[in-house]
Amino acid sequence: MVRGMNFITEPSRKTPVARRTEVLVVGSGPGGLAAALAAARAGVEVTLVERFGCFGGNITVVGVEGFAWYRHEATVEAGGIGREFEDRAKAMGAAVPESQSLSYELDSEGFKLVADRLVEEAGIHPMLHRQFVAPVMEGDRIAGIIVESKAGREAILAKVVIDATGDADVAHRAGAPTHLTPPEEMQAASVMFHLAGVDKSAFMAEVKADPQTYKDWSTGEWTVETAGKEDDMFSPFLKKPFQKALEAGLIPAHLNTIAGTWGALHDTGELTYMNLVHLAGIDGTDPDSMTKGEIEGRKQAMLAIEALRQFMPGCKGVRLRNFGMTIGIRDTRKIDAAYNMTERDVREEARFEDSIGIYPEFIDGYGVLIIPTTGRYMHIPYRAMLPGKVRGLLVAGRAIGGDRIAHAATRNMACCAVAGQGAGVAAAVAVKHEKDVAAVDIEQVQSELLRQGVRIA
């Protein structure tokens, strides 16, 4: 009997090794998918582990379709695999012009097929439906991971592991120093959804008659700092229907955070990438907190839909098409890296000798919004992906080292792809030259990145 006990002791067991590989990428969001592709294209054996049934992470699982919504005429970017995501999606009919920029919005369902194609073409070994649960350690070196699935408990061993979980799960459990943002300070989580049944002509007539700008984001509960140049730029922002719904008592007074942006309106009447629900205090590393967020987020989404029906032209017959497969998390753990990026780096065009790619001056988070319209950009340093105390491990995606404003820049999906491609190439170089990832020749890494079409300076 275990009644009254606060813990149980599990019996020891032998865990079968399901696979041995040269580079193991854990998580297949924009950072992990880019890392796996880059490593494979650099000539090493790659295994890609994902807990859901598709690749793409935020794009496919959460439904965040605006991959590069910051792009304007003067924007300078790294290119590489991140841009390839967009180009391949366009070629496969899985992208449409984005409503507020010169980019293309990725179709969250269609991109599942794009990612499948990219993974197959690169010869990556896919392992979907497997949840990371523990690292396999040899002293201070990570030698692989343990996963759980319908097949039970399995081990996957590797020469280099890339943590692309978004939450630094692998690094944290392997003993690397990490920092978890206090829940009350975390950027809000979102439940994304898509709509059907919109009268496009009526909806767009209202948008054109009353165009919203980034200045309008600073209303109600939000105050957004801009550089000034953003204030009069068009934004697909919706606030007034929800304000009317609040005044009418349709939305409870305490839910005055319901507002936000839409992505694309199709001729079929589909209105996609509805980013209207913002849930403060949801901790993406706490399953109970996420459970609360998922349920509350869906409730708020339905209130938002009813408000649109009653108060937004073109939406009288609107209906829910689908929710994202899981809640969208912006902010949890970051590693304490060999170099932690700073607010000054992202605001003042930082330059680094170990650059693995550039990223435009785009900051979105913690009440700051800077759109890259002037050609300014920063370098992403390789050292920001090197965790402390654990050998054989790189961290890609939104968990790289940095302070809060640096995170507001580097958390964005296109930047995650830049960091991921750099991590993948570095992992391949480490394997080929039998070196730890902290000791690779950065010039060899940069040379391969240039060969793969990445702008690094």
Stockholm file with secondary structure:
# STOCKHOLM 1.0

chainA/1-457         MVRGMNFITEPSRKTPVARRTEVLVVGSGPGGLAAALAAARAGVEVTLVERFGCFGGNITVVGVEGFAWYRHEATVEAGGIGREFEDRAKAMGAAVPESQSLSYELDSEGFKLVADRLVEEAGIHPMLHRQFVAPVMEGDRIAGIIVESKAGREAILAKVVIDATGDADVAHRAGAPTHLTPPEEMQAASVMFHLAGVDKSAFMAEVKADPQTYKDWSTGEWTVETAGKEDDMFSPFLKKPFQKALEAGLIPAHLNTIAGTWGALHDTGELTYMNLVHLAGIDGTDPDSMTKGEIEGRKQAMLAIEALRQFMPGCKGVRLRNFGMTIGIRDTRKIDAAYNMTERDVREEARFEDSIGIYPEFIDGYGVLIIPTTGRYMHIPYRAMLPGKVRGLLVAGRAIGGDRIAHAATRNMACCAVAGQGAGVAAAVAVKHEKDVAAVDIEQVQSELLRQGVRIA
#=GR chainA/1-457 SS CCTTCSCCCCCCCCCCEEEEEEEEEECCSHHHHHHHHHHHHTTCCEEEECSSSSSCTIIIIICCCCTTTTCCTTCCCCBHHHHHHHHHHHHTTCEEECTTSSSEEECTTHHHHHHHHHHHHHTCEEECSCEEEEEEEETTEEEEEEEEETTEEEEEEEEEEEECSSSCHHHHHHTCCEEECCGGGSCCBBCCEEEECCCHHHHHHHHHHSCCBGGGGSSTTCCCBCCSTTTTSBCCEECHHHHHHHHTTSSCGGGTTCCEECCCBCTTSCEEEEBCCCBTTCCTTCHHHHHHHHHHHHHHHHHHHHHHHHHSTTCTTCEEEEECSSCBCCCCEEECBSSCBCHHHHHTTCCCTTEEEEEESCEEETTEEECCCSCCEEEEEGGGGCBSSCBTEEECSTTSSBCHHHHHHHTSHHHHHHHHHHHHHHHHHHHHTTCCGGGSCHHHHHHHHHHTTBCCC
#=GC SS_cons         CCTTCSCCCCCCCCCCEEEEEEEEEECCSHHHHHHHHHHHHTTCCEEEECSSSSSCTIIIIICCCCTTTTCCTTCCCCBHHHHHHHHHHHHTTCEEECTTSSSEEECTTHHHHHHHHHHHHHTCEEECSCEEEEEEEETTEEEEEEEEETTEEEEEEEEEEEECSSSCHHHHHHTCCEEECCGGGSCCBBCCEEEECCCHHHHHHHHHHSCCBGGGGSSTTCCCBCCSTTTTSBCCEECHHHHHHHHTTSSCGGGTTCCEECCCBCTTSCEEEEBCCCBTTCCTTCHHHHHHHHHHHHHHHHHHHHHHHHHSTTCTTCEEEEECSSCBCCCCEEECBSSCBCHHHHHTTCCCTTEEEEEESCEEETTEEECCCSCCEEEEEGGGGCBSSCBTEEECSTTSSBCHHHHHHHTSHHHHHHHHHHHHHHHHHHHHTTCCGGGSCHHHHHHHHHHTTBCCC
//
